[in-house]
Amino acid sequence: MTDGTYNGWRNYPTWCVNLWLGNDEGSYNEARKLVSAPIDLLGAESSYSLVDPPRRRRLVAADRLKRWVRDIAEPDEASLCSDLVGYALDEVDWLELAEPWLEDVDEDEDDERPRFVVVENTPGYLREDDEPATFGTFDEAREYASERVAELIEHLHEAYSDEGGADVSVSGSFAEGDSSVLVSDERREHDLGRVVEILPVEDAGEES
């Protein structure tokens, strides 16, 4: 005796709808768009306004998928085919179907959130930039930070071009895995230099 599930889903119709939505690029993008769109609590989806937000999100996503799939799958005219399709769609567990689509969207949003910032300041002083550049990966942050170091070095040489250029000292290397680099001019006795640093977003927030 079987438990009635199919490939880990509640039943065959639920599995089948998910399969077809995921196998076609256009349907895949449209499904993601539907479940991630803002909820219209002042309009067509106002009936969900009293539902707690997590459950509301699932219910709305399920309802949107249900209406959309019915629109594209059910024949316009009554027939044996339309009755069979309607029966199969009535068996779909739309809440179960909505779950992986919501999770898929959430994972992408997590991936897109900034994970690193590049900050620049004079050693011993508070950070000067309240809105530092943010990046999703360390490699992206390292590329930007390396460019900033190169710009600082170039600026020092240009500032002292009449004096034969600056005697630039660079401590640290992003290319070798360091998370901070100090650039200073050895010819200036009291030059504290400039630090370019890569920080995880949470650490940057603690120091701001």
Rosetta constraint file for C-alpha pairs under 8 A:
AtomPair CA 4 CA 10 HARMONIC 7.08 0.50
AtomPair CA 4 CA 11 HARMONIC 6.37 0.50
AtomPair CA 5 CA 9 HARMONIC 5.59 0.50
AtomPair CA 5 CA 10 HARMONIC 4.61 0.50
AtomPair CA 5 CA 11 HARMONIC 4.78 0.50
AtomPair CA 5 CA 12 HARMONIC 7.32 0.50
AtomPair CA 6 CA 10 HARMONIC 6.23 0.50
AtomPair CA 6 CA 11 HARMONIC 5.00 0.50
AtomPair CA 6 CA 12 HARMONIC 5.40 0.50
AtomPair CA 6 CA 15 HARMONIC 6.94 0.50
AtomPair CA 7 CA 15 HARMONIC 7.26 0.50
AtomPair CA 9 CA 14 HARMONIC 6.61 0.50
AtomPair CA 9 CA 15 HARMONIC 5.71 0.50
AtomPair CA 9 CA 96 HARMONIC 7.97 0.50
AtomPair CA 10 CA 14 HARMONIC 6.72 0.50
AtomPair CA 10 CA 15 HARMONIC 7.66 0.50
AtomPair CA 10 CA 93 HARMONIC 7.02 0.50
AtomPair CA 10 CA 96 HARMONIC 7.88 0.50
AtomPair CA 11 CA 15 HARMONIC 6.45 0.50
AtomPair CA 11 CA 91 HARMONIC 7.78 0.50
AtomPair CA 11 CA 92 HARMONIC 7.39 0.50
AtomPair CA 12 CA 16 HARMONIC 5.92 0.50
AtomPair CA 13 CA 17 HARMONIC 6.15 0.50
AtomPair CA 13 CA 88 HARMONIC 5.91 0.50
AtomPair CA 13 CA 89 HARMONIC 6.73 0.50
AtomPair CA 13 CA 91 HARMONIC 6.37 0.50
AtomPair CA 13 CA 92 HARMONIC 5.36 0.50
AtomPair CA 14 CA 18 HARMONIC 6.34 0.50
AtomPair CA 14 CA 91 HARMONIC 7.37 0.50
AtomPair CA 14 CA 92 HARMONIC 4.53 0.50
AtomPair CA 14 CA 93 HARMONIC 5.83 0.50
AtomPair CA 14 CA 94 HARMONIC 7.41 0.50
AtomPair CA 14 CA 96 HARMONIC 7.98 0.50
AtomPair CA 14 CA 97 HARMONIC 6.56 0.50
AtomPair CA 15 CA 19 HARMONIC 6.09 0.50
AtomPair CA 16 CA 20 HARMONIC 6.29 0.50
AtomPair CA 17 CA 21 HARMONIC 6.17 0.50
AtomPair CA 17 CA 92 HARMONIC 7.93 0.50
AtomPair CA 18 CA 22 HARMONIC 6.08 0.50
AtomPair CA 18 CA 97 HARMONIC 6.60 0.50
AtomPair CA 19 CA 23 HARMONIC 6.07 0.50
AtomPair CA 20 CA 24 HARMONIC 6.50 0.50
AtomPair CA 20 CA 27 HARMONIC 7.89 0.50
AtomPair CA 21 CA 27 HARMONIC 5.13 0.50
AtomPair CA 21 CA 28 HARMONIC 5.34 0.50
AtomPair CA 21 CA 31 HARMONIC 7.19 0.50
AtomPair CA 22 CA 27 HARMONIC 6.95 0.50
AtomPair CA 22 CA 28 HARMONIC 5.10 0.50
AtomPair CA 23 CA 27 HARMONIC 7.84 0.50
AtomPair CA 23 CA 28 HARMONIC 7.13 0.50
AtomPair CA 24 CA 28 HARMONIC 5.91 0.50
AtomPair CA 25 CA 29 HARMONIC 6.13 0.50
AtomPair CA 26 CA 30 HARMONIC 6.17 0.50
AtomPair CA 27 CA 31 HARMONIC 5.99 0.50
AtomPair CA 28 CA 32 HARMONIC 6.33 0.50
AtomPair CA 29 CA 33 HARMONIC 6.11 0.50
AtomPair CA 30 CA 34 HARMONIC 6.12 0.50
AtomPair CA 31 CA 35 HARMONIC 6.36 0.50
AtomPair CA 31 CA 65 HARMONIC 6.94 0.50
AtomPair CA 31 CA 101 HARMONIC 7.50 0.50
AtomPair CA 32 CA 36 HARMONIC 6.08 0.50
AtomPair CA 32 CA 101 HARMONIC 6.45 0.50
AtomPair CA 32 CA 102 HARMONIC 7.74 0.50
AtomPair CA 32 CA 105 HARMONIC 6.64 0.50
AtomPair CA 33 CA 37 HARMONIC 6.01 0.50
AtomPair CA 34 CA 61 HARMONIC 7.02 0.50
AtomPair CA 34 CA 64 HARMONIC 6.55 0.50
AtomPair CA 34 CA 65 HARMONIC 7.18 0.50
AtomPair CA 35 CA 60 HARMONIC 7.69 0.50
AtomPair CA 35 CA 61 HARMONIC 4.73 0.50
AtomPair CA 35 CA 62 HARMONIC 7.97 0.50
AtomPair CA 35 CA 64 HARMONIC 7.22 0.50
AtomPair CA 35 CA 65 HARMONIC 7.64 0.50
AtomPair CA 35 CA 98 HARMONIC 7.64 0.50
AtomPair CA 35 CA 101 HARMONIC 7.06 0.50
AtomPair CA 35 CA 102 HARMONIC 6.37 0.50
AtomPair CA 36 CA 61 HARMONIC 7.94 0.50
AtomPair CA 36 CA 102 HARMONIC 7.29 0.50
AtomPair CA 36 CA 105 HARMONIC 6.83 0.50
AtomPair CA 39 CA 45 HARMONIC 6.66 0.50
AtomPair CA 39 CA 57 HARMONIC 7.86 0.50
AtomPair CA 39 CA 60 HARMONIC 7.46 0.50
AtomPair CA 40 CA 44 HARMONIC 6.16 0.50
AtomPair CA 40 CA 45 HARMONIC 5.14 0.50
AtomPair CA 40 CA 46 HARMONIC 6.55 0.50
AtomPair CA 41 CA 45 HARMONIC 5.08 0.50
AtomPair CA 41 CA 46 HARMONIC 4.07 0.50
AtomPair CA 41 CA 47 HARMONIC 7.42 0.50
AtomPair CA 41 CA 48 HARMONIC 6.92 0.50
AtomPair CA 41 CA 49 HARMONIC 5.81 0.50
AtomPair CA 42 CA 46 HARMONIC 5.28 0.50
AtomPair CA 45 CA 49 HARMONIC 7.64 0.50
AtomPair CA 45 CA 60 HARMONIC 7.65 0.50
AtomPair CA 48 CA 56 HARMONIC 6.15 0.50
AtomPair CA 48 CA 60 HARMONIC 7.73 0.50
AtomPair CA 49 CA 56 HARMONIC 7.88 0.50
AtomPair CA 51 CA 55 HARMONIC 6.73 0.50
AtomPair CA 51 CA 56 HARMONIC 5.41 0.50
AtomPair CA 52 CA 56 HARMONIC 5.85 0.50
AtomPair CA 53 CA 57 HARMONIC 6.04 0.50
AtomPair CA 54 CA 58 HARMONIC 6.69 0.50
AtomPair CA 55 CA 59 HARMONIC 6.15 0.50
AtomPair CA 56 CA 60 HARMONIC 6.00 0.50
AtomPair CA 57 CA 61 HARMONIC 6.11 0.50
AtomPair CA 58 CA 62 HARMONIC 6.08 0.50
AtomPair CA 58 CA 95 HARMONIC 6.57 0.50
AtomPair CA 58 CA 98 HARMONIC 6.60 0.50
AtomPair CA 58 CA 99 HARMONIC 7.02 0.50
AtomPair CA 58 CA 102 HARMONIC 7.85 0.50
AtomPair CA 59 CA 63 HARMONIC 6.08 0.50
AtomPair CA 59 CA 95 HARMONIC 6.64 0.50
AtomPair CA 60 CA 64 HARMONIC 6.06 0.50
AtomPair CA 61 CA 65 HARMONIC 6.21 0.50
AtomPair CA 61 CA 95 HARMONIC 7.90 0.50
AtomPair CA 61 CA 98 HARMONIC 5.89 0.50
AtomPair CA 61 CA 102 HARMONIC 7.82 0.50
AtomPair CA 62 CA 66 HARMONIC 6.07 0.50
AtomPair CA 62 CA 94 HARMONIC 4.99 0.50
AtomPair CA 62 CA 95 HARMONIC 5.12 0.50
AtomPair CA 62 CA 97 HARMONIC 7.08 0.50
AtomPair CA 62 CA 98 HARMONIC 5.14 0.50
AtomPair CA 63 CA 67 HARMONIC 6.19 0.50
AtomPair CA 63 CA 94 HARMONIC 7.25 0.50
AtomPair CA 64 CA 68 HARMONIC 6.09 0.50
AtomPair CA 65 CA 69 HARMONIC 5.94 0.50
AtomPair CA 65 CA 94 HARMONIC 7.33 0.50
AtomPair CA 65 CA 98 HARMONIC 7.39 0.50
AtomPair CA 66 CA 70 HARMONIC 6.11 0.50
AtomPair CA 66 CA 94 HARMONIC 6.45 0.50
AtomPair CA 67 CA 71 HARMONIC 6.16 0.50
AtomPair CA 68 CA 72 HARMONIC 6.46 0.50
AtomPair CA 69 CA 73 HARMONIC 5.82 0.50
AtomPair CA 70 CA 74 HARMONIC 5.47 0.50
AtomPair CA 70 CA 89 HARMONIC 7.40 0.50
AtomPair CA 73 CA 85 HARMONIC 7.46 0.50
AtomPair CA 74 CA 82 HARMONIC 5.90 0.50
AtomPair CA 74 CA 85 HARMONIC 6.23 0.50
AtomPair CA 74 CA 86 HARMONIC 6.64 0.50
AtomPair CA 75 CA 81 HARMONIC 7.50 0.50
AtomPair CA 75 CA 82 HARMONIC 5.37 0.50
AtomPair CA 76 CA 82 HARMONIC 7.83 0.50
AtomPair CA 77 CA 82 HARMONIC 7.21 0.50
AtomPair CA 78 CA 82 HARMONIC 5.80 0.50
AtomPair CA 78 CA 83 HARMONIC 7.22 0.50
AtomPair CA 79 CA 83 HARMONIC 6.25 0.50
AtomPair CA 80 CA 84 HARMONIC 6.25 0.50
AtomPair CA 81 CA 85 HARMONIC 6.11 0.50
AtomPair CA 82 CA 86 HARMONIC 5.92 0.50
AtomPair CA 83 CA 87 HARMONIC 6.08 0.50
AtomPair CA 84 CA 88 HARMONIC 6.23 0.50
AtomPair CA 85 CA 89 HARMONIC 6.17 0.50
AtomPair CA 86 CA 90 HARMONIC 6.16 0.50
AtomPair CA 87 CA 91 HARMONIC 6.64 0.50
AtomPair CA 88 CA 92 HARMONIC 6.85 0.50
AtomPair CA 92 CA 97 HARMONIC 7.94 0.50
AtomPair CA 93 CA 97 HARMONIC 6.22 0.50
AtomPair CA 94 CA 98 HARMONIC 6.07 0.50
AtomPair CA 95 CA 99 HARMONIC 6.56 0.50
AtomPair CA 96 CA 100 HARMONIC 7.81 0.50
AtomPair CA 97 CA 101 HARMONIC 7.38 0.50
AtomPair CA 98 CA 102 HARMONIC 6.23 0.50
AtomPair CA 99 CA 103 HARMONIC 6.24 0.50
AtomPair CA 100 CA 104 HARMONIC 5.98 0.50
AtomPair CA 101 CA 105 HARMONIC 6.34 0.50
AtomPair CA 102 CA 106 HARMONIC 6.17 0.50
AtomPair CA 103 CA 107 HARMONIC 6.12 0.50
AtomPair CA 104 CA 108 HARMONIC 6.49 0.50
AtomPair CA 105 CA 109 HARMONIC 6.30 0.50
AtomPair CA 106 CA 110 HARMONIC 6.21 0.50
AtomPair CA 107 CA 111 HARMONIC 6.27 0.50
AtomPair CA 108 CA 112 HARMONIC 6.24 0.50
AtomPair CA 109 CA 113 HARMONIC 6.34 0.50
AtomPair CA 111 CA 136 HARMONIC 7.15 0.50
AtomPair CA 112 CA 136 HARMONIC 6.25 0.50
AtomPair CA 113 CA 136 HARMONIC 6.27 0.50
AtomPair CA 114 CA 134 HARMONIC 5.59 0.50
AtomPair CA 114 CA 135 HARMONIC 5.00 0.50
AtomPair CA 114 CA 136 HARMONIC 4.60 0.50
AtomPair CA 114 CA 137 HARMONIC 7.83 0.50
AtomPair CA 114 CA 201 HARMONIC 6.97 0.50
AtomPair CA 115 CA 134 HARMONIC 7.23 0.50
AtomPair CA 115 CA 135 HARMONIC 6.01 0.50
AtomPair CA 115 CA 136 HARMONIC 5.01 0.50
AtomPair CA 115 CA 137 HARMONIC 6.42 0.50
AtomPair CA 115 CA 138 HARMONIC 7.89 0.50
AtomPair CA 115 CA 200 HARMONIC 5.75 0.50
AtomPair CA 115 CA 201 HARMONIC 5.25 0.50
AtomPair CA 116 CA 134 HARMONIC 5.69 0.50
AtomPair CA 116 CA 135 HARMONIC 5.20 0.50
AtomPair CA 116 CA 136 HARMONIC 6.36 0.50
AtomPair CA 116 CA 137 HARMONIC 6.66 0.50
AtomPair CA 116 CA 138 HARMONIC 6.47 0.50
AtomPair CA 116 CA 141 HARMONIC 6.56 0.50
AtomPair CA 116 CA 198 HARMONIC 6.63 0.50
AtomPair CA 116 CA 199 HARMONIC 5.51 0.50
AtomPair CA 116 CA 200 HARMONIC 4.39 0.50
AtomPair CA 116 CA 201 HARMONIC 4.97 0.50
AtomPair CA 117 CA 132 HARMONIC 6.12 0.50
AtomPair CA 117 CA 133 HARMONIC 5.55 0.50
AtomPair CA 117 CA 134 HARMONIC 4.40 0.50
AtomPair CA 117 CA 135 HARMONIC 6.17 0.50
AtomPair CA 117 CA 141 HARMONIC 6.81 0.50
AtomPair CA 117 CA 198 HARMONIC 5.76 0.50
AtomPair CA 117 CA 199 HARMONIC 5.38 0.50
AtomPair CA 117 CA 200 HARMONIC 6.32 0.50
AtomPair CA 117 CA 201 HARMONIC 5.94 0.50
AtomPair CA 117 CA 204 HARMONIC 7.12 0.50
AtomPair CA 118 CA 132 HARMONIC 6.05 0.50
AtomPair CA 118 CA 133 HARMONIC 5.61 0.50
AtomPair CA 118 CA 134 HARMONIC 6.65 0.50
AtomPair CA 118 CA 141 HARMONIC 6.42 0.50
AtomPair CA 118 CA 144 HARMONIC 7.78 0.50
AtomPair CA 118 CA 145 HARMONIC 6.36 0.50
AtomPair CA 118 CA 196 HARMONIC 6.93 0.50
AtomPair CA 118 CA 197 HARMONIC 5.58 0.50
AtomPair CA 118 CA 198 HARMONIC 4.63 0.50
AtomPair CA 118 CA 199 HARMONIC 6.42 0.50
AtomPair CA 119 CA 127 HARMONIC 7.31 0.50
AtomPair CA 119 CA 129 HARMONIC 7.07 0.50
AtomPair CA 119 CA 132 HARMONIC 5.76 0.50
AtomPair CA 119 CA 133 HARMONIC 7.41 0.50
AtomPair CA 119 CA 196 HARMONIC 5.84 0.50
AtomPair CA 119 CA 197 HARMONIC 5.30 0.50
AtomPair CA 119 CA 198 HARMONIC 6.52 0.50
AtomPair CA 119 CA 199 HARMONIC 7.61 0.50
AtomPair CA 120 CA 127 HARMONIC 6.85 0.50
AtomPair CA 120 CA 128 HARMONIC 7.24 0.50
AtomPair CA 120 CA 129 HARMONIC 7.39 0.50
AtomPair CA 120 CA 194 HARMONIC 6.86 0.50
AtomPair CA 120 CA 195 HARMONIC 5.50 0.50
AtomPair CA 120 CA 196 HARMONIC 4.52 0.50
AtomPair CA 120 CA 197 HARMONIC 6.28 0.50
AtomPair CA 121 CA 125 HARMONIC 6.97 0.50
AtomPair CA 121 CA 126 HARMONIC 7.20 0.50
AtomPair CA 121 CA 127 HARMONIC 5.38 0.50
AtomPair CA 121 CA 128 HARMONIC 6.07 0.50
AtomPair CA 121 CA 194 HARMONIC 5.69 0.50
AtomPair CA 121 CA 195 HARMONIC 5.51 0.50
AtomPair CA 121 CA 196 HARMONIC 6.91 0.50
AtomPair CA 122 CA 126 HARMONIC 7.85 0.50
AtomPair CA 122 CA 127 HARMONIC 7.82 0.50
AtomPair CA 122 CA 192 HARMONIC 6.57 0.50
AtomPair CA 122 CA 193 HARMONIC 6.15 0.50
AtomPair CA 122 CA 194 HARMONIC 4.80 0.50
AtomPair CA 122 CA 195 HARMONIC 6.11 0.50
AtomPair CA 123 CA 192 HARMONIC 6.38 0.50
AtomPair CA 123 CA 193 HARMONIC 7.09 0.50
AtomPair CA 123 CA 194 HARMONIC 6.66 0.50
AtomPair CA 123 CA 195 HARMONIC 6.51 0.50
AtomPair CA 127 CA 208 HARMONIC 7.27 0.50
AtomPair CA 130 CA 208 HARMONIC 7.57 0.50
AtomPair CA 134 CA 141 HARMONIC 7.39 0.50
AtomPair CA 135 CA 140 HARMONIC 6.12 0.50
AtomPair CA 135 CA 141 HARMONIC 5.63 0.50
AtomPair CA 136 CA 140 HARMONIC 7.08 0.50
AtomPair CA 136 CA 141 HARMONIC 7.85 0.50
AtomPair CA 137 CA 141 HARMONIC 6.46 0.50
AtomPair CA 138 CA 142 HARMONIC 5.94 0.50
AtomPair CA 139 CA 143 HARMONIC 6.18 0.50
AtomPair CA 140 CA 144 HARMONIC 6.43 0.50
AtomPair CA 141 CA 145 HARMONIC 6.03 0.50
AtomPair CA 141 CA 198 HARMONIC 6.74 0.50
AtomPair CA 142 CA 146 HARMONIC 5.97 0.50
AtomPair CA 142 CA 174 HARMONIC 6.21 0.50
AtomPair CA 142 CA 175 HARMONIC 7.85 0.50
AtomPair CA 142 CA 198 HARMONIC 7.22 0.50
AtomPair CA 143 CA 147 HARMONIC 6.37 0.50
AtomPair CA 144 CA 148 HARMONIC 6.37 0.50
AtomPair CA 145 CA 149 HARMONIC 6.32 0.50
AtomPair CA 145 CA 174 HARMONIC 7.73 0.50
AtomPair CA 145 CA 196 HARMONIC 6.55 0.50
AtomPair CA 145 CA 197 HARMONIC 7.31 0.50
AtomPair CA 145 CA 198 HARMONIC 7.32 0.50
AtomPair CA 146 CA 150 HARMONIC 6.30 0.50
AtomPair CA 146 CA 174 HARMONIC 6.60 0.50
AtomPair CA 147 CA 151 HARMONIC 6.19 0.50
AtomPair CA 148 CA 152 HARMONIC 6.19 0.50
AtomPair CA 148 CA 196 HARMONIC 7.47 0.50
AtomPair CA 149 CA 153 HARMONIC 6.29 0.50
AtomPair CA 149 CA 181 HARMONIC 7.62 0.50
AtomPair CA 149 CA 183 HARMONIC 7.20 0.50
AtomPair CA 149 CA 196 HARMONIC 6.96 0.50
AtomPair CA 150 CA 154 HARMONIC 6.18 0.50
AtomPair CA 151 CA 155 HARMONIC 6.02 0.50
AtomPair CA 152 CA 156 HARMONIC 6.25 0.50
AtomPair CA 152 CA 183 HARMONIC 7.32 0.50
AtomPair CA 153 CA 157 HARMONIC 6.40 0.50
AtomPair CA 153 CA 168 HARMONIC 6.86 0.50
AtomPair CA 153 CA 183 HARMONIC 7.22 0.50
AtomPair CA 154 CA 158 HARMONIC 6.18 0.50
AtomPair CA 155 CA 159 HARMONIC 6.04 0.50
AtomPair CA 156 CA 160 HARMONIC 6.41 0.50
AtomPair CA 156 CA 165 HARMONIC 7.40 0.50
AtomPair CA 156 CA 166 HARMONIC 5.86 0.50
AtomPair CA 156 CA 168 HARMONIC 7.52 0.50
AtomPair CA 156 CA 185 HARMONIC 7.43 0.50
AtomPair CA 157 CA 161 HARMONIC 5.75 0.50
AtomPair CA 157 CA 165 HARMONIC 4.60 0.50
AtomPair CA 157 CA 166 HARMONIC 4.96 0.50
AtomPair CA 158 CA 165 HARMONIC 6.81 0.50
AtomPair CA 159 CA 165 HARMONIC 7.46 0.50
AtomPair CA 159 CA 166 HARMONIC 7.81 0.50
AtomPair CA 160 CA 164 HARMONIC 6.49 0.50
AtomPair CA 160 CA 165 HARMONIC 4.61 0.50
AtomPair CA 160 CA 166 HARMONIC 5.63 0.50
AtomPair CA 161 CA 165 HARMONIC 4.43 0.50
AtomPair CA 161 CA 166 HARMONIC 7.46 0.50
AtomPair CA 166 CA 185 HARMONIC 6.04 0.50
AtomPair CA 166 CA 186 HARMONIC 7.68 0.50
AtomPair CA 166 CA 187 HARMONIC 6.81 0.50
AtomPair CA 167 CA 185 HARMONIC 5.26 0.50
AtomPair CA 167 CA 186 HARMONIC 5.28 0.50
AtomPair CA 167 CA 187 HARMONIC 5.73 0.50
AtomPair CA 168 CA 183 HARMONIC 6.97 0.50
AtomPair CA 168 CA 184 HARMONIC 5.75 0.50
AtomPair CA 168 CA 185 HARMONIC 4.63 0.50
AtomPair CA 168 CA 186 HARMONIC 6.16 0.50
AtomPair CA 169 CA 182 HARMONIC 7.90 0.50
AtomPair CA 169 CA 183 HARMONIC 5.79 0.50
AtomPair CA 169 CA 184 HARMONIC 5.23 0.50
AtomPair CA 169 CA 185 HARMONIC 5.98 0.50
AtomPair CA 169 CA 186 HARMONIC 6.38 0.50
AtomPair CA 170 CA 181 HARMONIC 6.90 0.50
AtomPair CA 170 CA 182 HARMONIC 5.66 0.50
AtomPair CA 170 CA 183 HARMONIC 4.71 0.50
AtomPair CA 170 CA 184 HARMONIC 6.63 0.50
AtomPair CA 171 CA 181 HARMONIC 5.62 0.50
AtomPair CA 171 CA 182 HARMONIC 5.03 0.50
AtomPair CA 171 CA 183 HARMONIC 6.61 0.50
AtomPair CA 172 CA 178 HARMONIC 6.08 0.50
AtomPair CA 172 CA 180 HARMONIC 6.51 0.50
AtomPair CA 172 CA 181 HARMONIC 4.68 0.50
AtomPair CA 172 CA 182 HARMONIC 6.64 0.50
AtomPair CA 173 CA 177 HARMONIC 6.67 0.50
AtomPair CA 173 CA 178 HARMONIC 5.44 0.50
AtomPair CA 173 CA 179 HARMONIC 7.92 0.50
AtomPair CA 173 CA 180 HARMONIC 7.44 0.50
AtomPair CA 173 CA 181 HARMONIC 6.08 0.50
AtomPair CA 174 CA 178 HARMONIC 4.86 0.50
AtomPair CA 174 CA 179 HARMONIC 6.24 0.50
AtomPair CA 174 CA 180 HARMONIC 7.07 0.50
AtomPair CA 174 CA 181 HARMONIC 7.14 0.50
AtomPair CA 179 CA 197 HARMONIC 5.77 0.50
AtomPair CA 179 CA 198 HARMONIC 5.19 0.50
AtomPair CA 179 CA 199 HARMONIC 7.34 0.50
AtomPair CA 180 CA 195 HARMONIC 6.70 0.50
AtomPair CA 180 CA 196 HARMONIC 5.61 0.50
AtomPair CA 180 CA 197 HARMONIC 4.11 0.50
AtomPair CA 180 CA 198 HARMONIC 6.18 0.50
AtomPair CA 181 CA 195 HARMONIC 5.61 0.50
AtomPair CA 181 CA 196 HARMONIC 5.36 0.50
AtomPair CA 181 CA 197 HARMONIC 6.43 0.50
AtomPair CA 182 CA 193 HARMONIC 6.53 0.50
AtomPair CA 182 CA 194 HARMONIC 5.65 0.50
AtomPair CA 182 CA 195 HARMONIC 4.45 0.50
AtomPair CA 182 CA 196 HARMONIC 6.53 0.50
AtomPair CA 183 CA 193 HARMONIC 5.38 0.50
AtomPair CA 183 CA 194 HARMONIC 5.28 0.50
AtomPair CA 183 CA 195 HARMONIC 6.39 0.50
AtomPair CA 184 CA 191 HARMONIC 6.55 0.50
AtomPair CA 184 CA 192 HARMONIC 6.63 0.50
AtomPair CA 184 CA 193 HARMONIC 3.98 0.50
AtomPair CA 184 CA 194 HARMONIC 6.37 0.50
AtomPair CA 185 CA 191 HARMONIC 6.46 0.50
AtomPair CA 185 CA 193 HARMONIC 6.84 0.50
AtomPair CA 186 CA 191 HARMONIC 7.49 0.50
AtomPair CA 199 CA 203 HARMONIC 6.26 0.50
AtomPair CA 199 CA 204 HARMONIC 5.91 0.50
AtomPair CA 200 CA 204 HARMONIC 6.30 0.50
AtomPair CA 201 CA 205 HARMONIC 6.27 0.50
AtomPair CA 202 CA 206 HARMONIC 6.49 0.50
AtomPair CA 203 CA 207 HARMONIC 6.48 0.50
AtomPair CA 204 CA 208 HARMONIC 6.25 0.50
